[in-house]
């Protein structure tokens, strides 16, 4: 933690911000009395997208139907389909 006066903080703000971005902490003082603290902020959390597994159902039949609609839109399952000559 580094203590700087107001004049120095105004003059060297970009350098102080660089120091803070690297994990430092700066206290700005007026007449030797601490007035403010300059610290970095943590990155924002990613926004959660609700409803990602909305189609997922507790019923095995409904889940199977949704799975078939997504994986095989034509309705023909590649394993169950066979060609008869």
PDB file of N, CA, C and O in Angstrom, chain B, residues numbered from 101:
ATOM      1  N   UNK B 101       0.853  -1.172   0.000  1.00  0.00           N
ATOM      2  CA  UNK B 101       0.000   0.000   0.000  1.00  0.00           C
ATOM      3  C   UNK B 101       0.896   1.231   0.000  1.00  0.00           C
ATOM      4  O   UNK B 101       1.767   1.403   0.853  1.00  0.00           O
ATOM      5  N   UNK B 102       0.647   2.068  -0.982  1.00  0.00           N
ATOM      6  CA  UNK B 102       1.436   3.286  -1.155  1.00  0.00           C
ATOM      7  C   UNK B 102       0.560   4.504  -0.858  1.00  0.00           C
ATOM      8  O   UNK B 102      -0.609   4.533  -1.243  1.00  0.00           O
ATOM      9  N   UNK B 103       1.108   5.496  -0.188  1.00  0.00           N
ATOM     10  CA  UNK B 103       0.369   6.715   0.131  1.00  0.00           C
ATOM     11  C   UNK B 103       0.917   7.856  -0.726  1.00  0.00           C
ATOM     12  O   UNK B 103       2.124   8.095  -0.764  1.00  0.00           O
ATOM     13  N   UNK B 104       0.001   8.563  -1.418  1.00  0.00           N
ATOM     14  CA  UNK B 104       0.389   9.710  -2.245  1.00  0.00           C
ATOM     15  C   UNK B 104      -0.507  10.892  -1.888  1.00  0.00           C
ATOM     16  O   UNK B 104      -1.628  10.708  -1.415  1.00  0.00           O
ATOM     17  N   UNK B 105      -0.008  12.106  -2.115  1.00  0.00           N
ATOM     18  CA  UNK B 105      -0.856  13.272  -1.848  1.00  0.00           C
ATOM     19  C   UNK B 105      -1.713  13.570  -3.087  1.00  0.00           C
ATOM     20  O   UNK B 105      -1.508  12.989  -4.153  1.00  0.00           O
ATOM     21  N   UNK B 106      -2.662  14.473  -2.928  1.00  0.00           N
ATOM     22  CA  UNK B 106      -3.614  14.771  -3.996  1.00  0.00           C
ATOM     23  C   UNK B 106      -2.911  15.298  -5.243  1.00  0.00           C
ATOM     24  O   UNK B 106      -3.244  14.890  -6.355  1.00  0.00           O
ATOM     25  N   UNK B 107      -1.958  16.185  -5.076  1.00  0.00           N
ATOM     26  CA  UNK B 107      -1.248  16.765  -6.225  1.00  0.00           C
ATOM     27  C   UNK B 107      -0.527  15.673  -7.026  1.00  0.00           C
ATOM     28  O   UNK B 107      -0.592  15.650  -8.256  1.00  0.00           O
ATOM     29  N   UNK B 108       0.149  14.783  -6.327  1.00  0.00           N
ATOM     30  CA  UNK B 108       0.848  13.699  -7.011  1.00  0.00           C
ATOM     31  C   UNK B 108      -0.137  12.755  -7.709  1.00  0.00           C
ATOM     32  O   UNK B 108       0.141  12.257  -8.800  1.00  0.00           O
ATOM     33  N   UNK B 109      -1.283  12.513  -7.075  1.00  0.00           N
ATOM     34  CA  UNK B 109      -2.299  11.644  -7.669  1.00  0.00           C
ATOM     35  C   UNK B 109      -2.844  12.250  -8.962  1.00  0.00           C
ATOM     36  O   UNK B 109      -3.045  11.540  -9.947  1.00  0.00           O
ATOM     37  N   UNK B 110      -3.084  13.571  -8.957  1.00  0.00           N
ATOM     38  CA  UNK B 110      -3.588  14.229 -10.172  1.00  0.00           C
ATOM     39  C   UNK B 110      -2.529  14.217 -11.268  1.00  0.00           C
ATOM     40  O   UNK B 110      -2.846  13.995 -12.437  1.00  0.00           O
ATOM     41  N   UNK B 111      -1.289  14.451 -10.900  1.00  0.00           N
ATOM     42  CA  UNK B 111      -0.207  14.539 -11.875  1.00  0.00           C
ATOM     43  C   UNK B 111       0.124  13.176 -12.490  1.00  0.00           C
ATOM     44  O   UNK B 111       0.389  13.092 -13.689  1.00  0.00           O
ATOM     45  N   UNK B 112       0.111  12.138 -11.704  1.00  0.00           N
ATOM     46  CA  UNK B 112       0.547  10.811 -12.152  1.00  0.00           C
ATOM     47  C   UNK B 112      -0.583   9.785 -12.129  1.00  0.00           C
ATOM     48  O   UNK B 112      -0.357   8.620 -11.803  1.00  0.00           O
ATOM     49  N   UNK B 113      -1.783  10.209 -12.469  1.00  0.00           N
ATOM     50  CA  UNK B 113      -2.935   9.312 -12.379  1.00  0.00           C
ATOM     51  C   UNK B 113      -2.773   8.074 -13.256  1.00  0.00           C
ATOM     52  O   UNK B 113      -3.077   6.968 -12.808  1.00  0.00           O
ATOM     53  N   UNK B 114      -2.308   8.229 -14.481  1.00  0.00           N
ATOM     54  CA  UNK B 114      -2.178   7.063 -15.368  1.00  0.00           C
ATOM     55  C   UNK B 114      -1.174   6.045 -14.818  1.00  0.00           C
ATOM     56  O   UNK B 114      -1.394   4.840 -14.935  1.00  0.00           O
ATOM     57  N   UNK B 115      -0.079   6.516 -14.222  1.00  0.00           N
ATOM     58  CA  UNK B 115       0.901   5.599 -13.628  1.00  0.00           C
ATOM     59  C   UNK B 115       0.309   4.886 -12.415  1.00  0.00           C
ATOM     60  O   UNK B 115       0.543   3.695 -12.209  1.00  0.00           O
ATOM     61  N   UNK B 116      -0.455   5.622 -11.619  1.00  0.00           N
ATOM     62  CA  UNK B 116      -1.089   5.018 -10.451  1.00  0.00           C
ATOM     63  C   UNK B 116      -2.120   3.962 -10.869  1.00  0.00           C
ATOM     64  O   UNK B 116      -2.233   2.911 -10.237  1.00  0.00           O
ATOM     65  N   UNK B 117      -2.867   4.250 -11.936  1.00  0.00           N
ATOM     66  CA  UNK B 117      -3.841   3.279 -12.422  1.00  0.00           C
ATOM     67  C   UNK B 117      -3.151   2.012 -12.934  1.00  0.00           C
ATOM     68  O   UNK B 117      -3.654   0.905 -12.742  1.00  0.00           O
ATOM     69  N   UNK B 118      -2.007   2.180 -13.580  1.00  0.00           N
ATOM     70  CA  UNK B 118      -1.248   1.020 -14.044  1.00  0.00           C
ATOM     71  C   UNK B 118      -0.793   0.171 -12.866  1.00  0.00           C
ATOM     72  O   UNK B 118      -0.864  -1.057 -12.911  1.00  0.00           O
ATOM     73  N   UNK B 119      -0.328   0.831 -11.814  1.00  0.00           N
ATOM     74  CA  UNK B 119       0.114   0.113 -10.607  1.00  0.00           C
ATOM     75  C   UNK B 119      -1.052  -0.641  -9.971  1.00  0.00           C
ATOM     76  O   UNK B 119      -0.898  -1.780  -9.531  1.00  0.00           O
ATOM     77  N   UNK B 120      -2.215   0.002  -9.928  1.00  0.00           N
ATOM     78  CA  UNK B 120      -3.403  -0.622  -9.338  1.00  0.00           C
ATOM     79  C   UNK B 120      -3.858  -1.807 -10.186  1.00  0.00           C
ATOM     80  O   UNK B 120      -4.294  -2.821  -9.642  1.00  0.00           O
ATOM     81  N   UNK B 121      -3.763  -1.691 -11.508  1.00  0.00           N
ATOM     82  CA  UNK B 121      -4.196  -2.784 -12.376  1.00  0.00           C
ATOM     83  C   UNK B 121      -3.325  -4.022 -12.201  1.00  0.00           C
ATOM     84  O   UNK B 121      -3.759  -5.130 -12.517  1.00  0.00           O
ATOM     85  N   UNK B 122      -2.116  -3.854 -11.707  1.00  0.00           N
ATOM     86  CA  UNK B 122      -1.215  -4.979 -11.449  1.00  0.00           C
ATOM     87  C   UNK B 122      -1.412  -5.571 -10.054  1.00  0.00           C
ATOM     88  O   UNK B 122      -0.686  -6.479  -9.650  1.00  0.00           O
ATOM     89  N   UNK B 123      -2.390  -5.053  -9.328  1.00  0.00           N
ATOM     90  CA  UNK B 123      -2.706  -5.615  -8.017  1.00  0.00           C
ATOM     91  C   UNK B 123      -2.319  -4.737  -6.845  1.00  0.00           C
ATOM     92  O   UNK B 123      -2.496  -5.135  -5.694  1.00  0.00           O
ATOM     93  N   UNK B 124      -1.799  -3.558  -7.109  1.00  0.00           N
ATOM     94  CA  UNK B 124      -1.404  -2.657  -6.012  1.00  0.00           C
ATOM     95  C   UNK B 124      -2.586  -1.921  -5.412  1.00  0.00           C
ATOM     96  O   UNK B 124      -3.716  -2.026  -5.890  1.00  0.00           O
ATOM     97  N   UNK B 125      -2.310  -1.186  -4.374  1.00  0.00           N
ATOM     98  CA  UNK B 125      -3.328  -0.378  -3.709  1.00  0.00           C
ATOM     99  C   UNK B 125      -2.711   0.969  -3.361  1.00  0.00           C
ATOM    100  O   UNK B 125      -1.605   1.027  -2.824  1.00  0.00           O
ATOM    101  N   UNK B 126      -3.422   2.050  -3.663  1.00  0.00           N
ATOM    102  CA  UNK B 126      -2.925   3.405  -3.443  1.00  0.00           C
ATOM    103  C   UNK B 126      -3.877   4.119  -2.488  1.00  0.00           C
ATOM    104  O   UNK B 126      -5.095   4.029  -2.641  1.00  0.00           O
ATOM    105  N   UNK B 127      -3.333   4.819  -1.515  1.00  0.00           N
ATOM    106  CA  UNK B 127      -4.129   5.660  -0.628  1.00  0.00           C
ATOM    107  C   UNK B 127      -3.799   7.101  -0.962  1.00  0.00           C
ATOM    108  O   UNK B 127      -2.635   7.501  -0.967  1.00  0.00           O
ATOM    109  N   UNK B 128      -4.844   7.882  -1.242  1.00  0.00           N
ATOM    110  CA  UNK B 128      -4.662   9.302  -1.552  1.00  0.00           C
ATOM    111  C   UNK B 128      -4.925  10.085  -0.273  1.00  0.00           C
ATOM    112  O   UNK B 128      -5.961   9.927   0.373  1.00  0.00           O
ATOM    113  N   UNK B 129      -3.956  10.938   0.078  1.00  0.00           N
ATOM    114  CA  UNK B 129      -4.044  11.682   1.343  1.00  0.00           C
ATOM    115  C   UNK B 129      -4.062  13.181   1.090  1.00  0.00           C
ATOM    116  O   UNK B 129      -3.546  13.663   0.082  1.00  0.00           O
ATOM    117  N   UNK B 130      -4.659  13.903   2.012  1.00  0.00           N
ATOM    118  CA  UNK B 130      -4.669  15.376   1.996  1.00  0.00           C
ATOM    119  C   UNK B 130      -4.109  15.826   3.332  1.00  0.00           C
ATOM    120  O   UNK B 130      -4.670  15.541   4.391  1.00  0.00           O
ATOM    121  N   UNK B 131      -3.008  16.526   3.262  1.00  0.00           N
ATOM    122  CA  UNK B 131      -2.307  16.984   4.468  1.00  0.00           C
ATOM    123  C   UNK B 131      -1.928  15.813   5.375  1.00  0.00           C
ATOM    124  O   UNK B 131      -1.959  15.931   6.600  1.00  0.00           O
ATOM    125  N   UNK B 132      -1.571  14.684   4.763  1.00  0.00           N
ATOM    126  CA  UNK B 132      -1.136  13.519   5.527  1.00  0.00           C
ATOM    127  C   UNK B 132      -2.263  12.642   6.046  1.00  0.00           C
ATOM    128  O   UNK B 132      -2.000  11.584   6.618  1.00  0.00           O
ATOM    129  N   UNK B 133      -3.536  13.061   5.856  1.00  0.00           N
ATOM    130  CA  UNK B 133      -4.676  12.271   6.326  1.00  0.00           C
ATOM    131  C   UNK B 133      -5.272  11.494   5.145  1.00  0.00           C
ATOM    132  O   UNK B 133      -5.578  12.088   4.111  1.00  0.00           O
ATOM    133  N   UNK B 134      -5.435  10.204   5.286  1.00  0.00           N
ATOM    134  CA  UNK B 134      -6.009   9.409   4.198  1.00  0.00           C
ATOM    135  C   UNK B 134      -7.422   9.890   3.850  1.00  0.00           C
ATOM    136  O   UNK B 134      -8.268  10.068   4.726  1.00  0.00           O
ATOM    137  N   UNK B 135      -7.655  10.095   2.548  1.00  0.00           N
ATOM    138  CA  UNK B 135      -8.964  10.569   2.085  1.00  0.00           C
ATOM    139  C   UNK B 135      -9.669   9.544   1.181  1.00  0.00           C
ATOM    140  O   UNK B 135     -10.895   9.441   1.194  1.00  0.00           O
ATOM    141  N   UNK B 136      -8.886   8.788   0.401  1.00  0.00           N
ATOM    142  CA  UNK B 136      -9.495   7.830  -0.540  1.00  0.00           C
ATOM    143  C   UNK B 136      -8.531   6.675  -0.773  1.00  0.00           C
ATOM    144  O   UNK B 136      -7.325   6.793  -0.559  1.00  0.00           O
ATOM    145  N   UNK B 137      -9.089   5.568  -1.213  1.00  0.00           N
ATOM    146  CA  UNK B 137      -8.288   4.398  -1.536  1.00  0.00           C
ATOM    147  C   UNK B 137      -8.536   4.041  -3.007  1.00  0.00           C
ATOM    148  O   UNK B 137      -9.681   3.955  -3.449  1.00  0.00           O
ATOM    149  N   UNK B 138      -7.476   3.841  -3.735  1.00  0.00           N
ATOM    150  CA  UNK B 138      -7.552   3.473  -5.148  1.00  0.00           C
ATOM    151  C   UNK B 138      -7.168   1.998  -5.264  1.00  0.00           C
ATOM    152  O   UNK B 138      -6.025   1.621  -5.007  1.00  0.00           O
ATOM    153  N   UNK B 139      -8.138   1.172  -5.655  1.00  0.00           N
ATOM    154  CA  UNK B 139      -7.890  -0.268  -5.783  1.00  0.00           C
ATOM    155  C   UNK B 139      -8.436  -0.747  -7.119  1.00  0.00           C
ATOM    156  O   UNK B 139      -9.265  -0.078  -7.735  1.00  0.00           O
ATOM    157  N   UNK B 140      -7.973  -1.895  -7.559  1.00  0.00           N
ATOM    158  CA  UNK B 140      -8.473  -2.487  -8.796  1.00  0.00           C
ATOM    159  C   UNK B 140      -9.809  -3.156  -8.563  1.00  0.00           C
ATOM    160  O   UNK B 140     -10.198  -3.425  -7.426  1.00  0.00           O
ATOM    161  N   UNK B 141     -10.500  -3.419  -9.648  1.00  0.00           N
ATOM    162  CA  UNK B 141     -11.772  -4.137  -9.546  1.00  0.00           C
ATOM    163  C   UNK B 141     -11.617  -5.499 -10.202  1.00  0.00           C
ATOM    164  O   UNK B 141     -10.816  -5.677 -11.120  1.00  0.00           O
ATOM    165  N   UNK B 142     -12.388  -6.444  -9.724  1.00  0.00           N
ATOM    166  CA  UNK B 142     -12.324  -7.789 -10.305  1.00  0.00           C
ATOM    167  C   UNK B 142     -13.146  -7.804 -11.591  1.00  0.00           C
ATOM    168  O   UNK B 142     -14.100  -7.037 -11.723  1.00  0.00           O
ATOM    169  N   UNK B 143     -12.791  -8.659 -12.529  1.00  0.00           N
ATOM    170  CA  UNK B 143     -13.559  -8.729 -13.772  1.00  0.00           C
ATOM    171  C   UNK B 143     -14.997  -9.149 -13.509  1.00  0.00           C
ATOM    172  O   UNK B 143     -15.276  -9.887 -12.564  1.00  0.00           O
ATOM    173  N   UNK B 144     -15.892  -8.682 -14.337  1.00  0.00           N
ATOM    174  CA  UNK B 144     -17.308  -8.997 -14.170  1.00  0.00           C
ATOM    175  C   UNK B 144     -17.552 -10.481 -14.441  1.00  0.00           C
ATOM    176  O   UNK B 144     -16.883 -11.092 -15.274  1.00  0.00           O
ATOM    177  N   UNK B 145     -18.513 -11.042 -13.730  1.00  0.00           N
ATOM    178  CA  UNK B 145     -18.882 -12.436 -13.940  1.00  0.00           C
ATOM    179  C   UNK B 145     -19.626 -12.545 -15.267  1.00  0.00           C
ATOM    180  O   UNK B 145     -20.357 -11.630 -15.646  1.00  0.00           O
ATOM    181  N   UNK B 146     -19.446 -13.652 -15.969  1.00  0.00           N
ATOM    182  CA  UNK B 146     -20.191 -13.820 -17.224  1.00  0.00           C
ATOM    183  C   UNK B 146     -21.689 -13.904 -16.945  1.00  0.00           C
ATOM    184  O   UNK B 146     -22.116 -14.438 -15.921  1.00  0.00           O
ATOM    185  N   UNK B 147     -22.457 -13.379 -17.852  1.00  0.00           N
ATOM    186  CA  UNK B 147     -23.910 -13.385 -17.687  1.00  0.00           C
ATOM    187  C   UNK B 147     -24.438 -14.783 -17.959  1.00  0.00           C
ATOM    188  O   UNK B 147     -24.140 -15.391 -18.987  1.00  0.00           O
ATOM    189  N   UNK B 148     -25.220 -15.271 -17.026  1.00  0.00           N
ATOM    190  CA  UNK B 148     -25.794 -16.607 -17.137  1.00  0.00           C
ATOM    191  C   UNK B 148     -26.986 -16.571 -18.074  1.00  0.00           C
ATOM    192  O   UNK B 148     -27.811 -15.661 -17.997  1.00  0.00           O
ATOM    193  N   UNK B 149     -27.082 -17.540 -18.947  1.00  0.00           N
ATOM    194  CA  UNK B 149     -28.206 -17.608 -19.868  1.00  0.00           C
ATOM    195  C   UNK B 149     -29.212 -18.621 -19.325  1.00  0.00           C
ATOM    196  O   UNK B 149     -28.984 -19.827 -19.423  1.00  0.00           O
ATOM    197  N   UNK B 150     -30.328 -18.146 -18.751  1.00  0.00           N
ATOM    198  CA  UNK B 150     -31.303 -19.072 -18.193  1.00  0.00           C
ATOM    199  C   UNK B 150     -32.023 -19.845 -19.302  1.00  0.00           C
ATOM    200  O   UNK B 150     -32.178 -19.353 -20.419  1.00  0.00           O
ATOM    201  N   UNK B 151     -32.447 -21.029 -18.981  1.00  0.00           N
ATOM    202  CA  UNK B 151     -33.197 -21.844 -19.924  1.00  0.00           C
ATOM    203  C   UNK B 151     -32.340 -22.661 -20.859  1.00  0.00           C
ATOM    204  O   UNK B 151     -32.829 -23.138 -21.882  1.00  0.00           O
ATOM    205  N   UNK B 152     -31.076 -22.834 -20.535  1.00  0.00           N
ATOM    206  CA  UNK B 152     -30.182 -23.586 -21.407  1.00  0.00           C
ATOM    207  C   UNK B 152     -30.681 -25.017 -21.598  1.00  0.00           C
ATOM    208  O   UNK B 152     -30.657 -25.538 -22.713  1.00  0.00           O
ATOM    209  N   UNK B 153     -31.130 -25.652 -20.523  1.00  0.00           N
ATOM    210  CA  UNK B 153     -31.639 -27.021 -20.606  1.00  0.00           C
ATOM    211  C   UNK B 153     -33.153 -27.047 -20.374  1.00  0.00           C
ATOM    212  O   UNK B 153     -33.684 -27.957 -19.738  1.00  0.00           O
ATOM    213  N   UNK B 154     -33.823 -26.040 -20.899  1.00  0.00           N
ATOM    214  CA  UNK B 154     -35.252 -25.894 -20.678  1.00  0.00           C
ATOM    215  C   UNK B 154     -36.036 -27.084 -21.246  1.00  0.00           C
ATOM    216  O   UNK B 154     -37.032 -27.512 -20.662  1.00  0.00           O
ATOM    217  N   UNK B 155     -35.588 -27.606 -22.372  1.00  0.00           N
ATOM    218  CA  UNK B 155     -36.279 -28.723 -22.998  1.00  0.00           C
ATOM    219  C   UNK B 155     -36.117 -30.019 -22.217  1.00  0.00           C
ATOM    220  O   UNK B 155     -36.896 -30.954 -22.399  1.00  0.00           O
ATOM    221  N   UNK B 156     -35.112 -30.081 -21.351  1.00  0.00           N
ATOM    222  CA  UNK B 156     -34.834 -31.286 -20.588  1.00  0.00           C
ATOM    223  C   UNK B 156     -36.023 -31.552 -19.662  1.00  0.00           C
ATOM    224  O   UNK B 156     -36.410 -30.686 -18.877  1.00  0.00           O
ATOM    225  N   UNK B 157     -36.579 -32.710 -19.755  1.00  0.00           N
ATOM    226  CA  UNK B 157     -37.756 -33.045 -18.967  1.00  0.00           C
ATOM    227  C   UNK B 157     -37.438 -34.190 -18.019  1.00  0.00           C
ATOM    228  O   UNK B 157     -36.472 -34.926 -18.220  1.00  0.00           O
ATOM    229  N   UNK B 158     -38.245 -34.334 -17.001  1.00  0.00           N
ATOM    230  CA  UNK B 158     -38.066 -35.438 -16.070  1.00  0.00           C
ATOM    231  C   UNK B 158     -38.623 -36.730 -16.670  1.00  0.00           C
ATOM    232  O   UNK B 158     -38.211 -37.824 -16.284  1.00  0.00           O
ATOM    233  N   UNK B 159     -39.546 -36.604 -17.600  1.00  0.00           N
ATOM    234  CA  UNK B 159     -40.138 -37.783 -18.224  1.00  0.00           C
ATOM    235  C   UNK B 159     -39.180 -38.350 -19.270  1.00  0.00           C
ATOM    236  O   UNK B 159     -38.739 -37.612 -20.151  1.00  0.00           O
ATOM    237  N   UNK B 160     -38.844 -39.647 -19.198  1.00  0.00           N
ATOM    238  CA  UNK B 160     -37.913 -40.217 -20.176  1.00  0.00           C
ATOM    239  C   UNK B 160     -38.466 -40.191 -21.597  1.00  0.00           C
ATOM    240  O   UNK B 160     -37.700 -40.057 -22.552  1.00  0.00           O
ATOM    241  N   UNK B 161     -39.774 -40.316 -21.752  1.00  0.00           N
ATOM    242  CA  UNK B 161     -40.364 -40.309 -23.097  1.00  0.00           C
ATOM    243  C   UNK B 161     -40.245 -38.922 -23.712  1.00  0.00           C
ATOM    244  O   UNK B 161     -39.850 -38.797 -24.871  1.00  0.00           O
ATOM    245  N   UNK B 162     -40.577 -37.888 -22.966  1.00  0.00           N
ATOM    246  CA  UNK B 162     -40.461 -36.519 -23.471  1.00  0.00           C
ATOM    247  C   UNK B 162     -39.019 -36.181 -23.785  1.00  0.00           C
ATOM    248  O   UNK B 162     -38.741 -35.554 -24.807  1.00  0.00           O
ATOM    249  N   UNK B 163     -38.096 -36.584 -22.925  1.00  0.00           N
ATOM    250  CA  UNK B 163     -36.679 -36.331 -23.177  1.00  0.00           C
ATOM    251  C   UNK B 163     -36.222 -37.026 -24.448  1.00  0.00           C
ATOM    252  O   UNK B 163     -35.465 -36.453 -25.231  1.00  0.00           O
ATOM    253  N   UNK B 164     -36.679 -38.261 -24.659  1.00  0.00           N
ATOM    254  CA  UNK B 164     -36.292 -39.006 -25.853  1.00  0.00           C
ATOM    255  C   UNK B 164     -36.834 -38.332 -27.113  1.00  0.00           C
ATOM    256  O   UNK B 164     -36.134 -38.246 -28.122  1.00  0.00           O
ATOM    257  N   UNK B 165     -38.081 -37.854 -27.057  1.00  0.00           N
ATOM    258  CA  UNK B 165     -38.669 -37.186 -28.219  1.00  0.00           C
ATOM    259  C   UNK B 165     -37.910 -35.907 -28.557  1.00  0.00           C
ATOM    260  O   UNK B 165     -37.639 -35.643 -29.728  1.00  0.00           O
ATOM    261  N   UNK B 166     -37.570 -35.118 -27.557  1.00  0.00           N
ATOM    262  CA  UNK B 166     -36.799 -33.893 -27.788  1.00  0.00           C
ATOM    263  C   UNK B 166     -35.422 -34.235 -28.334  1.00  0.00           C
ATOM    264  O   UNK B 166     -34.921 -33.554 -29.229  1.00  0.00           O
ATOM    265  N   UNK B 167     -34.815 -35.271 -27.809  1.00  0.00           N
ATOM    266  CA  UNK B 167     -33.486 -35.686 -28.262  1.00  0.00           C
ATOM    267  C   UNK B 167     -33.535 -36.089 -29.733  1.00  0.00           C
ATOM    268  O   UNK B 167     -32.650 -35.724 -30.507  1.00  0.00           O
ATOM    269  N   UNK B 168     -34.561 -36.836 -30.118  1.00  0.00           N
ATOM    270  CA  UNK B 168     -34.698 -37.245 -31.521  1.00  0.00           C
ATOM    271  C   UNK B 168     -34.952 -36.048 -32.414  1.00  0.00           C
ATOM    272  O   UNK B 168     -34.439 -35.998 -33.532  1.00  0.00           O
ATOM    273  N   UNK B 169     -35.744 -35.066 -31.942  1.00  0.00           N
ATOM    274  CA  UNK B 169     -36.034 -33.884 -32.769  1.00  0.00           C
ATOM    275  C   UNK B 169     -34.769 -33.066 -32.998  1.00  0.00           C
ATOM    276  O   UNK B 169     -34.588 -32.493 -34.072  1.00  0.00           O
ATOM    277  N   UNK B 170     -33.898 -33.007 -32.005  1.00  0.00           N
ATOM    278  CA  UNK B 170     -32.674 -32.225 -32.133  1.00  0.00           C
ATOM    279  C   UNK B 170     -31.628 -32.974 -32.963  1.00  0.00           C
ATOM    280  O   UNK B 170     -31.005 -32.386 -33.847  1.00  0.00           O
ATOM    281  N   UNK B 171     -31.433 -34.261 -32.686  1.00  0.00           N
ATOM    282  CA  UNK B 171     -30.368 -35.024 -33.339  1.00  0.00           C
ATOM    283  C   UNK B 171     -30.740 -35.497 -34.737  1.00  0.00           C
ATOM    284  O   UNK B 171     -29.896 -35.505 -35.633  1.00  0.00           O
ATOM    285  N   UNK B 172     -32.004 -35.892 -34.934  1.00  0.00           N
ATOM    286  CA  UNK B 172     -32.419 -36.403 -36.242  1.00  0.00           C
ATOM    287  C   UNK B 172     -33.712 -35.718 -36.650  1.00  0.00           C
ATOM    288  O   UNK B 172     -34.792 -36.284 -36.475  1.00  0.00           O
ATOM    289  N   UNK B 173     -33.621 -34.499 -37.197  1.00  0.00           N
ATOM    290  CA  UNK B 173     -34.830 -33.737 -37.518  1.00  0.00           C
ATOM    291  C   UNK B 173     -35.732 -34.440 -38.550  1.00  0.00           C
ATOM    292  O   UNK B 173     -36.939 -34.204 -38.578  1.00  0.00           O
ATOM    293  N   UNK B 174     -35.144 -35.304 -39.396  1.00  0.00           N
ATOM    294  CA  UNK B 174     -35.977 -35.998 -40.379  1.00  0.00           C
ATOM    295  C   UNK B 174     -36.804 -37.101 -39.727  1.00  0.00           C
ATOM    296  O   UNK B 174     -37.721 -37.633 -40.354  1.00  0.00           O
ATOM    297  N   UNK B 175     -36.495 -37.453 -38.483  1.00  0.00           N
ATOM    298  CA  UNK B 175     -37.260 -38.455 -37.756  1.00  0.00           C
ATOM    299  C   UNK B 175     -36.763 -39.865 -37.968  1.00  0.00           C
ATOM    300  O   UNK B 175     -37.325 -40.804 -37.404  1.00  0.00           O
ATOM    301  N   UNK B 176     -35.724 -40.042 -38.766  1.00  0.00           N
ATOM    302  CA  UNK B 176     -35.209 -41.384 -39.025  1.00  0.00           C
ATOM    303  C   UNK B 176     -33.945 -41.582 -38.197  1.00  0.00           C
ATOM    304  O   UNK B 176     -32.957 -40.867 -38.366  1.00  0.00           O
ATOM    305  N   UNK B 177     -33.988 -42.524 -37.335  1.00  0.00           N
ATOM    306  CA  UNK B 177     -32.832 -42.832 -36.495  1.00  0.00           C
ATOM    307  C   UNK B 177     -31.859 -43.663 -37.321  1.00  0.00           C
ATOM    308  O   UNK B 177     -32.261 -44.686 -37.876  1.00  0.00           O
ATOM    309  N   UNK B 178     -30.577 -43.258 -37.423  1.00  0.00           N
ATOM    310  CA  UNK B 178     -29.644 -43.967 -38.288  1.00  0.00           C
ATOM    311  C   UNK B 178     -29.410 -45.430 -37.892  1.00  0.00           C
ATOM    312  O   UNK B 178     -29.068 -46.243 -38.750  1.00  0.00           O
ATOM    313  N   UNK B 179     -29.584 -45.775 -36.638  1.00  0.00           N
ATOM    314  CA  UNK B 179     -29.357 -47.153 -36.214  1.00  0.00           C
ATOM    315  C   UNK B 179     -30.601 -47.994 -36.494  1.00  0.00           C
ATOM    316  O   UNK B 179     -30.485 -49.158 -36.877  1.00  0.00           O
ATOM    317  N   UNK B 180     -31.785 -47.417 -36.306  1.00  0.00           N
ATOM    318  CA  UNK B 180     -33.020 -48.156 -36.495  1.00  0.00           C
ATOM    319  C   UNK B 180     -33.389 -48.261 -37.964  1.00  0.00           C
ATOM    320  O   UNK B 180     -34.114 -49.183 -38.338  1.00  0.00           O
ATOM    321  N   UNK B 181     -32.929 -47.377 -38.789  1.00  0.00           N
ATOM    322  CA  UNK B 181     -33.276 -47.395 -40.213  1.00  0.00           C
ATOM    323  C   UNK B 181     -32.453 -48.450 -40.919  1.00  0.00           C
ATOM    324  O   UNK B 181     -31.237 -48.529 -40.742  1.00  0.00           O
ATOM    325  N   UNK B 182     -33.109 -49.240 -41.701  1.00  0.00           N
ATOM    326  CA  UNK B 182     -32.390 -50.218 -42.517  1.00  0.00           C
ATOM    327  C   UNK B 182     -33.057 -50.307 -43.882  1.00  0.00           C
ATOM    328  O   UNK B 182     -34.259 -50.080 -44.022  1.00  0.00           O
ATOM    329  N   UNK B 183     -32.280 -50.629 -44.850  1.00  0.00           N
ATOM    330  CA  UNK B 183     -32.781 -50.710 -46.207  1.00  0.00           C
ATOM    331  C   UNK B 183     -33.060 -52.157 -46.558  1.00  0.00           C
ATOM    332  O   UNK B 183     -32.176 -53.008 -46.457  1.00  0.00           O
ATOM    333  N   UNK B 184     -34.275 -52.436 -46.965  1.00  0.00           N
ATOM    334  CA  UNK B 184     -34.604 -53.793 -47.341  1.00  0.00           C
ATOM    335  C   UNK B 184     -34.529 -53.937 -48.848  1.00  0.00           C
ATOM    336  O   UNK B 184     -35.106 -53.128 -49.575  1.00  0.00           O
ATOM    337  N   UNK B 185     -33.833 -54.947 -49.327  1.00  0.00           N
ATOM    338  CA  UNK B 185     -33.713 -55.203 -50.774  1.00  0.00           C
ATOM    339  C   UNK B 185     -34.731 -56.198 -51.219  1.00  0.00           C
ATOM    340  O   UNK B 185     -34.785 -56.539 -52.401  1.00  0.00           O
TER     341      UNK B 185
END
